[in-house]
């Protein structure tokens, strides 16, 4: 899904894209591999890869497990840049 203009005319990122970028950014900041994060979140590494690239749309339960595995509040995964 492409970004849409907001009321100021600026492009805004889709929630899915924001989620995927934040997961990847936080994972890298914490020095975790996809394999390690997937293990901690109890998801398959290829599924996590799909989430990080925006090809997979995780359930709220999976997003919560990923946030817990990263040691962050779930809201951090939805924050705008």
Secondary structure as GFF3:
##gff-version 3
##sequence-region A 1 81
A	DSSP	beta_strand	4	5	.	.	.	ID=ss1
A	DSSP	beta_strand	11	12	.	.	.	ID=ss2
A	DSSP	alpha_helix	15	29	.	.	.	ID=ss3
A	DSSP	alpha_helix	34	41	.	.	.	ID=ss4
A	DSSP	alpha_helix	45	52	.	.	.	ID=ss5
A	DSSP	alpha_helix	60	70	.	.	.	ID=ss6
A	DSSP	three_ten_helix	74	78	.	.	.	ID=ss7
###
